[in-house]
């Protein structure tokens, strides 16, 4: 889909608007080949540690080269862009009782690979984000029944789902050997449903295990809020602006276009196009400015609560770093409509629609 592309590399999708994840993977391979990136990628290397050498003012990066034989080594860099992402350490709900009693299969969406394993089964998909919806729709094509369980707000319920997808807005209470019990919202009645398998689409948690904190990297993982203390614009290390961490923002995120603008922002900073404000002036309130007022008490400071928060965040990056051209307005408009209207109104069939960008401001649905 065009809103998922990097702005400088259009996808060859033959008119398709919603791509299978295998096509997205191929797009990334094509991107690397088009820009001749492969010679600069060290495959089969594991990042072990990042430390700050205060004497030489450089970053020390220690990696483990796994092939052809394991060997660890350290290299020094003036500028460091970390891209660990948010999607490597699954987050499991801590308040669900008796999961160990369940005798069926249990996986996190992180480990989900294909629908075939769920043929003819009754499957509970827990979590109302994009992964929960996508997996529910995909599994429904082979499963006997899908219980799509989430606690989204009433205005975030999905409509026109497949006939064998049963949407339940509520909290999972407990498991037995072959059932899941759900406290249904808003009346708080208890519903017991037989199931054969569970897929937890309950998100991910940040990890900075590779950072050597005693070396004064000056970043701290706040596990209570799943946020990183010491970042400006959800990106730049305030104490050491030669380091940035990409893809920390969560919520209403438009991945490739957002990351494209974040990298351009960081590049402009390193080239001296602008300077960060004094560290003492950069507070948590800076990040709150890109959230809607009703969401500013959310514990995760990196949350972009809705499409408008994303728009303000991207525009703030572009204004501060003088990025030209800016991201096309039509992409942000389409993302907002997709997130808040199109996907909700026709959850089971919106992927069959075709999106055509008319110009930088307008699009059409077919």
C-alpha atoms as one frame of an Amber mdcrd trajectory, in Angstrom:
protein
   0.000   0.000   0.000   1.308   3.435  -0.887   1.143   4.795   2.660   3.467
   1.962   3.720   6.208   2.832   1.218   9.419   4.680   1.824   8.815   8.036
   0.098  11.876   7.646  -2.136  11.121   4.120  -3.386   7.667   3.274  -4.813
   6.578  -0.355  -4.597   5.746  -2.378  -7.687   2.395  -3.741  -6.484   0.468
  -4.073  -9.776  -2.389  -1.982  -8.441  -2.744  -3.824  -5.123  -3.369  -1.613
  -2.103  -3.034  -4.113   0.758  -0.013  -6.384   0.628   0.700  -9.760   2.176
   3.609  -9.757   4.616   5.654 -11.790   2.105   5.273  -8.917  -0.374   6.424
  -6.424   2.251   9.510  -8.558   2.848  10.207  -8.624  -0.882   9.813  -4.837
  -0.966  12.565  -4.520   1.655  14.823  -6.817  -0.367  14.135  -4.707  -3.459
  14.888  -1.528  -1.502  18.254  -2.892  -0.359  19.129  -3.933  -3.913  17.986
  -0.656  -5.485  20.183   1.429  -3.182  23.039  -1.145  -3.205  22.944  -1.539
   0.573  23.920  -5.188   0.939  27.722  -4.589   0.941  27.226  -2.327   3.964
  25.178  -4.870   5.951  26.967  -7.280   8.293  24.732 -10.334   8.334  24.937
 -12.970  11.099  26.207 -10.455  13.653  24.724 -10.127  17.135  24.942  -6.816
  18.988  26.387  -7.449  22.439  27.166  -4.051  23.929  27.143  -0.316  23.205
  29.358   1.845  25.420  30.499   5.461  25.459  34.232   6.105  25.477  34.342
   9.450  27.267  38.065   9.930  26.698  37.902   9.726  22.897  34.230  10.781
  22.594  33.328   7.776  20.461  30.859   4.925  20.657  32.237   1.464  21.281
  30.122  -1.231  19.631  30.818  -4.853  20.505  29.315  -7.565  18.305  29.478
 -11.313  17.980  30.131 -12.498  14.447  28.448 -15.900  14.256  29.657 -17.089
  10.846  31.866 -18.661   9.631  32.891 -19.132  13.265  31.892 -17.228  16.411
  34.159 -14.301  17.226  33.561 -11.103  19.200  35.121  -7.754  18.377  34.680
  -4.053  19.142  34.634  -1.124  16.719  34.461   2.635  17.294  32.021   5.082
  15.711  31.430   8.823  15.887  27.702   8.571  15.132  25.361   5.777  16.142
  21.799   5.060  15.021  20.321   2.126  16.936  17.447   0.268  15.293  16.438
  -2.551  17.673  12.754  -1.888  17.099   9.907  -2.594  19.454   8.946  -5.991
  18.146  11.556  -8.459  19.375  10.533  -9.072  23.010   6.900 -10.245  23.332
   4.765  -8.801  26.100   2.632 -11.373  27.873  -0.284 -10.270  30.066   0.554
 -10.652  33.738  -2.999 -10.648  35.110  -4.442 -13.770  33.462  -5.021 -16.694
  35.792  -4.569 -20.407  35.201  -3.079 -20.213  31.712  -0.981 -23.230  32.659
  -4.211 -25.227  33.001  -4.989 -24.812  29.306  -4.077 -27.929  27.312  -4.239
 -26.432  23.808  -1.541 -24.524  21.941  -0.467 -21.066  23.167   1.681 -18.651
  21.148   2.393 -14.957  21.009   1.817 -13.150  17.717   5.606 -12.771  17.563
   5.791 -16.516  16.858   2.761 -16.721  14.556   3.776 -17.747  11.039   0.838
 -19.276   9.154  -2.855 -20.097   9.419  -2.587 -23.770   8.457  -1.918 -24.987
  12.010  -5.357 -23.712  13.074  -7.475 -25.494  10.456 -10.793 -26.617  11.937
  -9.968 -25.258  15.404 -11.642 -22.812  17.758  -9.046 -20.081  18.233  -8.951
 -17.241  20.750  -7.023 -14.192  19.519  -6.410 -11.822  22.424  -5.577  -8.192
  21.648  -7.333  -5.516  19.604  -4.434  -3.886  17.794  -3.438  -4.292  14.138
  -1.833  -7.706  14.725  -4.894  -9.014  16.557  -7.209  -7.948  13.748  -4.952
  -9.203  10.945  -4.380 -12.587  12.573  -8.096 -12.990  13.350  -8.973 -12.349
   9.719  -6.282 -14.650   8.369  -6.994 -17.528  10.773 -10.736 -17.244  10.131
 -10.200 -18.535   6.581  -9.307 -21.991   7.947 -10.572 -22.085  11.562 -13.903
 -23.366  12.778 -14.350 -20.238  14.922 -12.239 -17.268  15.995 -12.884 -15.469
  19.276 -11.457 -11.982  18.785 -11.121 -10.766  22.377 -10.050  -7.213  23.175
 -10.830  -4.351  25.527 -10.813  -1.521  23.024 -13.074   1.433  23.688 -16.592
   1.129  22.318 -15.749   3.424  19.396 -12.897   1.088  18.452 -14.995  -2.043
  17.890 -14.824  -3.606  14.441 -17.712  -4.116  12.027 -18.531  -6.523   9.170
 -16.163  -9.241  10.343 -16.355 -12.733   8.788 -19.244 -14.870  10.006 -16.996
 -17.198  12.008 -15.236 -14.343  13.858 -16.911 -13.615  17.172 -15.807 -10.268
  18.571 -15.888 -10.024  22.371 -15.066  -6.762  24.110 -13.892  -7.677  27.561
 -11.119  -8.893  29.851  -9.859 -12.459  29.985 -10.479 -13.746  33.491  -9.058
 -17.253  33.498  -8.429 -20.447  31.534  -9.476 -24.011  32.141  -8.146 -27.033
  30.294 -10.341 -26.306  27.261 -12.078 -22.944  27.793 -11.425 -19.254  28.205
 -13.545 -17.144  30.559 -14.088 -13.514  29.630 -15.633 -10.694  31.666 -17.672
  -8.971  28.962 -17.806  -5.169  28.867 -19.674  -3.041  29.698 -22.112  -5.207
  31.730 -19.343  -7.371  33.280 -21.102 -10.676  32.723 -18.875 -13.760  32.542
 -18.726 -15.749  29.330 -17.111 -19.202  29.084 -16.070 -20.328  25.584 -14.520
 -23.637  24.453 -11.268 -23.180  22.535  -8.450 -25.274  21.077  -5.735 -22.630
  20.715  -4.755 -19.158  21.950  -2.809 -16.442  20.134  -1.755 -13.492  22.305
  -1.517 -10.304  20.235  -0.689  -8.307  23.348   2.198  -6.231  22.087   5.870
  -5.978  22.905   8.179  -4.414  25.456  11.322  -2.395  24.986  14.730  -3.810
  25.746  18.046  -1.976  26.088  20.060  -4.911  27.380  22.925  -4.027  25.048
  23.491  -0.554  26.555  26.414  -0.291  28.968  24.838   2.042  31.512  27.962
   2.649  33.655  29.695   4.105  30.603  27.361   7.130  30.746  25.205   6.371
  27.730  22.742   8.489  29.728  19.651   6.546  28.712  17.489   4.541  31.081
  14.756   2.059  30.338  11.748   2.931  32.481  10.141  -0.494  32.794   7.157
   0.904  34.670   6.103   3.038  31.714   7.855   1.023  28.972   9.625   4.217
  27.942  13.206   5.406  27.552  14.317   8.275  29.762  16.712  10.667  28.044
  15.305  10.822  24.505  14.228  13.951  22.643  11.477  13.681  20.034  11.238
   9.940  20.830  14.551   9.647  19.020  17.739  11.530  19.989  19.906  10.931
  23.047  19.726  14.291  24.846  23.090  13.946  26.585  24.872  12.577  23.508
  23.078  13.764  20.326  25.390  11.646  18.172  23.200   8.700  19.196  19.582
   8.067  18.257  17.226   5.127  18.698  14.841   4.557  15.816  11.264   3.235
  16.042  10.638   3.896  19.734   7.293   5.615  19.124   4.271   3.360  19.509
   0.540   3.549  18.853  -0.644   5.326  15.712   2.574   4.699  13.798   2.943
   4.734  10.014   6.195   2.760   9.965   8.233   3.316   6.791   7.285   6.973
   6.131   7.782   7.801   9.827  11.176   6.106  10.002  12.196   7.838   6.776
  11.512  11.253   8.306  13.173  10.318  11.596  16.363   9.317   9.778  16.311
  12.561   7.755  15.865  14.504  11.017  18.832  12.744  12.648  20.946  13.258
   9.519  20.150  16.987   9.506  21.160  17.191  13.164  24.529  15.567  12.452
  25.098  17.920   9.491  24.526  20.957  11.714  21.303  22.111  10.052  19.919
  22.704  13.553  20.831  22.117  17.181  18.888  20.533  19.998  17.627  22.904
  22.673  19.602  22.930  25.914  19.293  19.608  27.717  17.853  21.313  30.790
  14.912  22.561  28.723  14.058  19.173  27.253  11.513  17.640  29.587   8.800
  15.053  29.456   6.439  17.845  28.425   8.178  18.024  25.046   6.908  14.547
  24.243   3.446  15.286  25.622   2.988  17.991  22.974   2.447  15.365  20.284
  -0.302  13.599  22.229  -3.949  14.567  22.433  -4.891  16.295  25.715  -7.009
  13.390  26.937  -4.098  10.968  26.447  -1.321  12.923  28.128  -1.584  10.919
  31.339  -0.883   7.678  29.487   2.034   5.887  31.209   3.939   5.292  27.946
   5.477   8.633  27.039   6.302   7.445  23.519   2.670   6.792  22.659   1.283
   8.575  19.606  -2.321   8.248  20.653  -4.001   8.829  17.296  -3.379   9.899
  13.707  -3.456  13.567  14.660  -0.669  12.967  17.190   1.372  11.306  14.459
   0.758  14.220  12.098   1.893  16.759  14.698   4.964  14.697  15.519   6.082
  14.336  11.906   5.443  18.007  11.194   7.471  18.960  14.277  10.423  16.924
  12.970  10.141  18.511   9.534   9.885  22.056  10.886  12.766  21.732  13.321
  15.120  20.060  10.828  13.895  22.063   7.817  13.072  18.865   5.909  12.112
  19.440   2.287  10.077  17.906   0.838   7.771  17.157   3.770   5.679  14.013
   3.877   2.728  14.313   1.499  -0.453  15.382   3.333  -2.486  12.734   1.489
  -0.523   9.969   3.227  -1.398  11.281   6.677  -5.019  11.875   5.676  -5.355
   8.361   4.292  -3.722   6.869   7.387  -6.113   8.783   9.634  -9.146   7.644
   7.635  -7.889   4.072   7.566  -7.231   3.986  11.297 -10.354   5.772  12.511
 -12.987   4.954   9.902 -12.250   2.627   6.975 -10.818  -0.251   9.001 -13.517
  -0.035  11.666 -16.514   0.241   9.356 -15.584  -2.699   7.110 -13.063  -4.712
   9.103 -13.580  -7.920   7.192 -13.510  -6.454   3.697 -11.544  -3.214   3.687
  -8.516  -4.987   2.198 -10.513  -5.682  -0.955 -10.749  -1.960  -1.676  -8.265
  -0.231  -3.966  -6.721   3.072  -2.957  -5.604   5.536  -5.620  -3.686   8.699
  -4.760  -5.068  11.488  -6.939  -2.520  14.117  -5.927  -0.555  15.230  -2.862
  -3.792  16.129  -1.063  -6.485  13.670  -2.223  -7.150   9.953  -2.667 -10.018
   7.790  -3.913 -11.345   4.406  -2.798 -12.547   1.847  -5.353
